[in-house]
Each structure stands twice: as structure tokens, then as C-alpha cells.
């Protein structure tokens, strides 16, 4: 048995250490994603319809509107992105999917770079790259005009610039700008730079390091504020009230916190809709916050009781990409149902393996660090980001779509476990 394992390790060493490994991974990933978009012609459904229509209106110079009136209900970032590419290439669902492929390729490269830097290991970066190259749910999202792919692209780009930005003013400014744009896609990203700096300071408490990080922290957040500010001003002109990004935060909070809540989006009873009815988006938002917070205050035990359910809806499945493609193709291509159903099974299996390896990696890597004084420090940034996003959605409600941006961070720790199993691998003549 030991000889078989040694032989297996030797084969993996040769494959992963091959000088063409990275370009081959990227080319393969690109071909897979192009093929998916070509063969799976998913039509627009649900939120994608709203995003597409908003993108078309923005490209036509009508602004961000809904039913002819200015809106801020959904965050503007993704509709504005579609509006920009539609203004250049013309309104087209296919063009949106092509840009999803481009964004997906960026996600792969940024994930490789960040994992390599965080773990100080080329091997971890390569394992992260190959796992994500074949990650089914991310592949499925290439044919969907939803905000998740753009959000993850910007989140990782901002983090990569932040890692490099510790050494330069312009990179710090660029990182802040990217994180500002990320917040315009999904406001949840607003505290990610603060998490990064908190982790950096905790892991290195020297005075000089603290002062340097503090300076970068200030620069990044000034850049973020400058990026978001025009949208805040626009919202103030419309509502005559302060609206940071969007007006659906209260709605999302009340969906997960009301007498009929189930832990997922379906717990939004018509009685709750009546309670938060209002003449405009802003007032409805404020009413929704009031109803949700009053419920939490009066029913804290019921609120806590829903947390395990929310956690289950958040993490137990990874088939949302496949499901949305099935819905989008069901009316036009019945022949796609069986292949997509099989893909759905593959997606769930792939995810469950990754999730179990992630949990195992946390246990093994922390134990290794604790038991060996000279063990390399375990990077915790990815863990804090996963915990942060998890906490947010447990406050609101759970949905498998929400863990989409956590996957690269989870896979990075799987890469760390892989390095521990394989040992230091020779790549391009060097042990890394």
C-alpha cells in the first residue's frame, strides 16, 4: 500500500511540477467554459431578466430605472456592468455570457495568485487552480446573467491588489477603487478590507508594520468612499434620504426574520408584504427593517432556532447553477434535461468532496501548527472571509447561491492539505 501511495505521489509531483501546468489548466478551463456556453443555451430567468433589462436601459442612456422610475432596489453594480458592455457591443445575452467566461478566467488566475501568496507555496496555488478549473457550479454560472461571477472577480482582484498594495500607493488606491465597485455589486464586501488589515495586524504586531498597514488602510478606504460617493449622492437626490447602495436590505432582513420565516427566501408571507407596503422604495425599506428588528427583539429564541436551518440552506447544496440552467433551458431544449440532471449530480458530489476536505484541512493544518513549533503559520484570511459571509447570511436567510464567493477561499485550504500530503514539490527545478 505504501508503495502505491509513493508511486501516486511521484506521478502527481511530475504533473503538478510540469512547467506547462498553469497554461494547460487555464486553456482547459477556457475550453470547458466556452463549450458550456455554446451547448447550454440558458434563457433569462428570475433576477437575470431584471438585470438584463436594466443593463439595456442604462446602455440606452435612460439611467437605472424600474417601470420608468429611478430605482436603487437591486445594487447597481451588475446592471451598470451590463450597460457598459451593451453600450459597446450592443444588447445581447450572448455578449453577457462571453464576459462571464472572461471574468471566470480572471477568477482562476486571481485565486491561484492569492493562494500562492497566502500559503507562501506555489504548490498550493497550483492545486487551487486545478480544482477551480473544473469546479462545476462556477462553470454553470458562465451561462447565467447573474451578479455572482462579477462580484467574485472584483472581490479577488481587490484582494490581490491589496496584497500587492502593501508595497505601493497606487496599488492601494486601485484596490480601494475595486472594492468600491465590489460594494456596488454586493454591499456585503464593504468590510473585507478591514478584515484583511485586522488579520495582517494580528499576525504581525510590530509597531512599524502597524503604522504601515494603517496608512494603507486609510488610503484604501478613502478610495472606496470616493468610488461609492457618486452613487450615494444620486440616491440622496432621488429619495432625499441617505441610501448607501441599495434599498433591498430591509426586505432581505424581514424575509429571514418574521413569524412565517423558514430560513430561506420562501418565508415571505403576503401578510408581511402588507405590513411593509409603502409609497416608495425607501419607506418600504425602513418599514421592513422595523418589522424585522421588532420580531428579532420579541422572538430571540425563534430567531436563534432558525440559524441551523439557514446554515443548511447556505451550505448543504451546490446545485443552484445547474438548477437555474435547467429552468432556463426547459422550455426550449428538452434534450438538455438529462445531461443537466447528470451535471447537477456531479456538481453536488464535487462540492461535497471539497467541503469535507476543507473541514479536514482546518483540523489537520491547525493541529500541525500547534504541535510543531517550526511549522509555517497557517494563513487565516480565507477563514475569516468565510466566517464573515456566513455570519451575514445567518442574520438574513440561507441560499446555496450565497456561498458562491466563498468557494475559492475554501479551495485554498484544500490546496494547503494537498501540499501537506504531497510534501514540497519540485517545480521548474526548485522546491516550492
C-alpha positions in Angstrom: 0.0 0.0 0.0 2.8 2.4 0.9 4.5 1.7 -2.5 1.3 2.6 -4.3 1.0 5.9 -2.4 4.6 6.7 -3.2 4.0 6.0 -6.8 0.9 8.1 -6.8 2.8 11.0 -5.2 5.5 10.7 -7.7 3.0 10.9 -10.6 1.3 14.0 -9.0 4.8 15.6 -8.5 5.6 15.2 -12.2 2.2 16.5 -13.3 1.9 19.5 -10.9 5.6 20.4 -11.3 5.4 20.5 -15.1 6.3 23.9 -16.4 3.3 24.0 -18.7 0.9 23.0 -15.9 -0.6 26.5 -15.4 -1.2 27.4 -19.0 -2.7 23.9 -19.7 -5.1 24.4 -16.7 -6.2 27.8 -18.0 -6.6 26.7 -21.6 -8.6 23.6 -20.5 -10.8 25.8 -18.2 -11.4 28.2 -21.0 -12.4 25.4 -23.4 -14.7 23.9 -20.9 -16.5 27.3 -20.2 -16.8 28.2 -23.9 -18.2 24.7 -24.6 -20.7 25.1 -21.7 -22.0 28.4 -23.0 -22.2 27.1 -26.6 -24.1 23.9 -25.8 -26.2 25.1 -22.8 -28.3 28.0 -24.2 -29.9 29.0 -20.9 -32.6 31.7 -21.3 -33.0 34.5 -18.8 -34.9 33.7 -15.6 -35.8 35.5 -12.4 -33.2 38.1 -11.4 -31.4 37.8 -14.7 -34.4 39.2 -16.5 -34.3 42.3 -14.3 -30.5 42.7 -14.7 -30.7 42.4 -18.4 -33.5 44.9 -18.8 -31.7 47.4 -16.5 -28.5 46.9 -18.5 -30.3 47.6 -21.7 -31.9 50.8 -20.3 -28.6 52.0 -18.9 -26.9 51.4 -22.2 -29.6 53.5 -23.9 -29.0 56.4 -21.5 -32.2 56.0 -19.5 -30.4 55.5 -16.2 -31.1 52.9 -13.6 -34.9 52.7 -13.6 -37.7 50.2 -12.9 -41.1 50.7 -14.5 -40.0 54.1 -15.7 -38.9 55.4 -12.3 -35.5 55.7 -10.8 -34.6 52.8 -8.6 -31.9 51.6 -6.2 -33.7 48.3 -5.2 -31.0 46.0 -6.6 -27.4 47.1 -6.2 -26.4 49.0 -9.4 -23.1 47.3 -10.0 -24.0 44.4 -12.2 -26.7 46.2 -14.3 -24.2 49.0 -14.8 -21.6 46.5 -15.9 -24.1 45.0 -18.4 -25.0 48.5 -19.5 -21.3 49.3 -20.2 -20.7 46.2 -22.4 -24.1 46.6 -24.1 -23.2 50.3 -24.9 -20.0 49.0 -26.6 -21.2 45.7 -28.2 -25.0 46.1 -28.3 -27.6 44.5 -26.1 -27.1 40.7 -26.2 -27.4 37.9 -23.8 -24.6 36.1 -25.6 -22.2 39.0 -25.0 -23.0 38.9 -21.3 -22.1 35.2 -21.3 -18.9 35.8 -23.2 -17.9 38.3 -20.5 -18.8 35.8 -17.8 -16.2 33.5 -19.4 -13.6 36.3 -19.3 -14.4 37.1 -15.6 -14.3 33.4 -14.8 -10.7 33.2 -16.2 -9.8 36.1 -14.1 -11.2 34.4 -11.0 -9.0 31.4 -11.7 -5.8 33.4 -12.0 -6.5 35.6 -9.0 -7.3 32.6 -6.9 -4.0 31.0 -8.0 -2.0 34.1 -7.1 -3.7 34.8 -3.8 -3.5 31.2 -2.5 0.2 31.1 -3.6 0.9 34.3 -1.7 -1.1 33.5 1.4 0.3 30.0 1.9 3.8 31.0 0.5 3.6 28.0 -1.7 3.5 27.5 -5.5 2.0 24.1 -5.0 -1.0 25.4 -3.0 -1.6 27.9 -5.8 -1.5 25.1 -8.5 -3.8 22.8 -6.6 -6.3 25.7 -6.1 -6.1 26.5 -9.8 -6.7 22.9 -11.0 -9.6 22.3 -8.5 -11.3 25.6 -9.6 -10.7 25.0 -13.3 -13.1 22.0 -13.1 -15.4 23.4 -10.4 -18.9 22.5 -11.8 -21.1 25.3 -10.2 -18.7 28.0 -11.3 -18.7 26.6 -14.9 -22.5 26.6 -14.8 -22.7 30.3 -13.9 -20.9 31.2 -17.1 -24.3 30.9 -19.0 -26.2 32.9 -16.4 -26.5 36.7 -16.3 -26.3 36.9 -12.5 -24.1 39.1 -10.4 -22.1 36.4 -8.6 -19.4 36.0 -11.2 -18.6 39.7 -11.4 -18.8 40.0 -7.6 -16.2 37.2 -7.1 -14.0 38.6 -9.9 -13.9 42.1 -8.2 -13.5 40.6 -4.7 -10.5 38.6 -5.7 -9.0 41.4 -7.8 -9.3 43.8 -4.9 -7.7 41.3 -2.5 -4.8 40.7 -4.9 -4.2 44.4 -5.3 -4.4 44.7 -1.5 -1.8 42.1 -1.0 0.5 43.9 -3.5 -0.8 47.3 -2.3 1.1 47.0 0.9 4.1 48.0 -1.1 2.8 50.9 -3.2 0.4 53.9 -3.0 -1.1 53.4 -6.5 -1.9 49.8 -5.9 -3.6 50.7 -2.6 -5.7 53.3 -4.4 -6.5 50.8 -7.2 -7.5 48.2 -4.5 -9.8 50.7 -2.8 -11.4 51.6 -6.2 -12.0 47.9 -7.0 -13.5 47.3 -3.5 -15.8 50.3 -4.0 -17.0 48.8 -7.3 -17.4 45.4 -5.5 -19.7 47.0 -2.9 -21.8 48.5 -5.7 -22.3 44.9 -6.9 -23.0 43.5 -3.4 -22.7 45.7 -0.3 -21.5 42.7 1.8 -18.0 43.4 0.6 -17.7 46.7 2.5 -15.8 45.2 5.5 -13.5 42.9 3.5 -10.5 45.4 3.5 -11.0 45.9 7.3 -10.8 42.1 7.8 -7.7 42.0 5.7 -6.0 44.6 7.8 -7.2 43.1 11.1 -5.7 39.7 10.2 -2.4 41.4 9.0 -2.0 43.3 12.3 -2.9 40.3 14.4 -0.3 38.1 12.7 2.4 40.8 12.9 2.1 43.2 15.8 5.3 45.1 15.3 4.9 48.9 15.6 6.4 49.7 12.2 4.2 47.1 10.5 1.1 48.5 12.3 1.9 52.1 11.1 2.5 50.9 7.6 -0.8 48.9 7.5 -2.7 51.7 9.0 -1.5 54.1 6.2 -2.6 51.6 3.5 -5.9 51.0 5.4 -6.7 54.7 5.3 -5.8 55.1 1.6 -7.9 52.1 0.6 -10.9 53.3 2.4 -10.6 56.9 1.1 -10.5 55.4 -2.4 -13.6 53.2 -1.6 -15.5 56.2 -0.4 -14.7 58.3 -3.5 -15.8 55.4 -5.7 -19.1 54.9 -3.9 -19.9 58.6 -3.2 -21.4 59.5 -6.6 -24.0 56.7 -6.2 -24.8 57.9 -2.6 -25.3 61.4 -4.0 -27.5 60.1 -6.8 -29.7 58.2 -4.2 -30.0 61.2 -2.0 -31.3 63.3 -4.9 -33.9 60.7 -5.6 -35.1 59.8 -2.0 -33.9 62.9 -0.2 -32.5 60.4 2.3 -29.2 58.6 2.8 -29.1 55.3 0.9 -25.7 53.8 0.7 -26.0 51.2 -2.0 -29.5 49.7 -2.4 -33.0 49.6 -0.9 -33.5 45.8 -0.5 -31.5 45.2 2.7 -34.6 45.6 4.9 -36.6 43.3 2.6 -33.9 40.6 2.8 -33.8 41.0 6.6 -37.5 40.6 7.0 -37.6 37.6 4.7 -35.4 35.8 7.2 -36.9 37.2 10.4 -40.7 37.2 10.6 -43.3 34.9 12.1 -43.5 32.9 8.8 -39.8 32.7 8.1 -38.4 29.2 7.1 -34.7 30.1 6.9 -34.8 30.6 3.1 -36.4 33.0 0.7 -39.8 31.3 0.6 -40.7 32.5 4.2 -42.1 35.8 2.9 -45.8 35.7 3.7 -48.3 38.0 2.0 -49.2 39.4 5.4 -45.6 40.6 5.8 -45.8 42.2 2.4 -48.9 44.1 3.5 -47.1 45.2 6.7 -44.2 46.8 4.8 -46.3 48.3 2.0 -45.2 51.9 1.3 -45.5 54.5 -1.4 -41.8 54.3 -2.4 -38.7 52.1 -2.1 -37.1 54.0 0.8 -40.1 54.0 3.0 -40.7 50.3 2.3 -37.1 49.6 3.2 -37.5 51.4 6.6 -40.7 49.6 7.3 -39.1 46.3 6.5 -36.2 47.0 8.9 -38.7 48.0 11.6 -40.8 44.8 11.2 -37.7 42.5 11.2 -35.9 44.2 14.1 -39.1 44.2 16.2 -39.6 40.5 15.5 -35.9 39.7 16.5 -36.3 41.7 19.7 -39.6 40.0 20.7 -38.7 36.5 19.5 -35.0 36.0 20.1 -35.3 32.2 20.7 -37.3 31.7 17.4 -34.6 33.8 15.6 -31.9 31.6 17.0 -33.9 28.4 16.3 -33.7 29.3 12.6 -29.9 29.6 12.4 -29.3 25.9 11.8 -31.8 25.9 9.0 -30.3 29.0 7.4 -26.9 27.3 7.7 -28.2 24.2 6.0 -29.8 26.2 3.1 -26.5 28.1 2.8 -24.1 25.1 2.6 -25.8 21.7 2.0 -26.3 22.1 -1.7 -24.2 23.4 -4.6 -26.6 22.8 -7.5 -28.0 26.3 -7.9 -26.1 26.9 -11.2 -27.3 23.6 -12.6 -30.9 24.2 -11.4 -31.0 27.7 -13.0 -29.7 26.3 -16.3 -32.3 23.6 -16.2 -35.1 26.2 -15.7 -33.5 28.3 -18.4 -33.4 25.5 -21.0 -36.5 23.5 -20.1 -38.9 25.4 -22.4 -36.6 25.3 -25.5 -34.4 22.2 -25.2 -35.9 19.1 -23.6 -32.9 17.1 -24.8 -30.7 19.0 -22.3 -32.7 17.9 -19.3 -30.9 14.5 -18.8 -27.3 15.9 -19.3 -28.0 18.8 -17.0 -29.5 16.4 -14.4 -26.3 14.4 -14.5 -24.3 17.5 -14.3 -26.3 18.5 -11.2 -25.3 15.2 -9.5 -21.7 15.8 -10.5 -21.8 19.3 -9.1 -23.1 18.2 -5.8 -20.6 15.4 -5.5 -17.7 17.6 -6.4 -18.8 20.2 -3.9 -19.3 17.7 -1.0 -15.8 16.3 -1.6 -14.3 19.8 -1.5 -16.3 20.7 1.6 -15.2 17.6 3.5 -11.6 18.2 2.5 -11.9 21.8 3.7 -13.1 20.8 7.1 -10.4 18.1 7.3 -7.8 20.7 6.3 -8.7 23.1 9.1 -8.4 20.3 11.6 -5.1 18.9 10.2 -3.4 22.2 9.5 -4.3 23.7 12.9 -3.1 20.6 14.7 0.1 20.6 12.7 0.8 24.2 13.5 0.0 23.7 17.2 2.2 20.6 17.6 5.2 21.8 15.6 6.9 24.9 16.8 8.6 25.5 13.4 5.6 24.8 11.3 4.7 27.5 8.8 2.0 29.9 10.0 -1.5 28.9 8.8 -3.0 31.9 6.9 -6.3 32.8 8.4 -7.6 35.5 5.9 -9.7 33.0 3.9 -11.2 31.5 7.1 -12.2 35.0 8.4 -13.8 35.8 5.0 -15.8 32.6 5.0 -16.9 33.2 8.6 -17.8 36.8 7.8 -20.0 35.9 4.8 -21.5 33.1 6.7 -22.5 35.3 9.6 -24.1 37.9 7.3 -26.3 35.3 5.7 -27.3 33.7 9.0 -28.6 37.1 10.0 -30.7 37.3 6.8 -31.5 33.9 5.2 -29.8 31.0 3.6 -29.4 30.1 0.0 -26.8 28.0 -1.8 -26.2 30.8 -4.3 -24.8 32.9 -1.4 -21.7 30.6 -0.8 -20.5 31.2 -4.4 -17.9 33.8 -3.5 -16.6 31.6 -0.6 -15.6 28.7 -2.8 -12.1 29.9 -3.9 -11.2 30.6 -0.2 -12.4 27.1 0.8 -10.4 25.5 -2.0 -7.2 27.3 -0.9 -7.3 25.3 2.3 -7.8 22.1 0.3 -4.7 23.1 -1.5 -2.9 23.5 1.8 -4.0 20.0 2.8 -2.8 18.7 -0.6 0.6 20.2 0.0 0.8 18.5 3.4 0.0 15.2 1.8 2.4 15.6 -1.2 5.3 17.3 0.5 7.3 20.0 -1.1 7.2 19.5 -4.9 9.9 20.3 -7.3 8.7 22.9 -9.8 11.0 24.2 -12.5 14.0 22.8 -10.7 13.1 24.4 -7.4 11.5 23.0 -4.3 8.4 25.1 -3.5 
